[in-house]
């Protein structure tokens, strides 16, 4: 008997697959318009120059809002625009900081945080949902559980009658580029002499942590960086990132000895175990991660000018007692997220020069 024919791939799916499978370097220019950032989807879109500019703009916006007149000025800039915050995964700080960043620029915000409240439950495709957003708003900020879907949203909107920019606020276990931007901003603010030449230690679930992946990509823009990875065997940094570091001549080491690694670190980047990605619920709990918790004994060995970051939320990988040490910068890090995201939105809307020129 002849084997049944495979179902033909729908035309749109084929076009998307062909686009998605193209090498990233080939696709990156498509996320810019007239040389300026349009969609923010991948950390690989940023250069040293664009990162420095974003950090400068974030600093400037912080300082402008110290005066009410400056705050009013910034709020006037996008008061004729609207943004959609579409979050299919839970979020506290990314959602709130993006919301606040929009408020800083006067951008009004609409939101969907639970897909059950959208017409997806009536059978609408996600492509159509995203296209619907663009009928009402001027910017889509989205977190999605499926890796690649944020890129698909941008691809789908490209070429429609009303394309709007898309910002990736976290996609599966893949990337979280705006978290990496705020990490870079934080590292630059609190490391003496800035990031160049520094030793960064990443700890925890490096396999499924999209923040460490995105940050590793951004760190290639700095000179003399050394990376250390401390993770349980099951959660070691993935070969694609190690390969990326090798290709860019960024030295790294993998270690089980957290204490020794902390002693040499300029910055310790802690992460929680990302058990939302477990194949079966509770899988991660079977793994002993206690050797990768940051405790008082690690704090005692951290260099005087060392700093501790965490993208948050945390569980037991850093105890709250550590929070009181001046080197724990993670609460400032989350506030920095609001400023760098405001700077990013301002950049996408072409407002950088206007803001920097403000007296
Ligand atoms: N760091 C981060 O993405 O936090 P949320 O999940 O709370 O947004």
Boltz pocket constraint, residues with backbone or C-beta under 6 A from the ligand:
constraints:
  - pocket:
      binder: B
      contacts: [[A, 90], [A, 91], [A, 92], [A, 93], [A, 94], [A, 95], [A, 169], [A, 170], [A, 179], [A, 311], [A, 312], [A, 313]]
      max_distance: 6.0
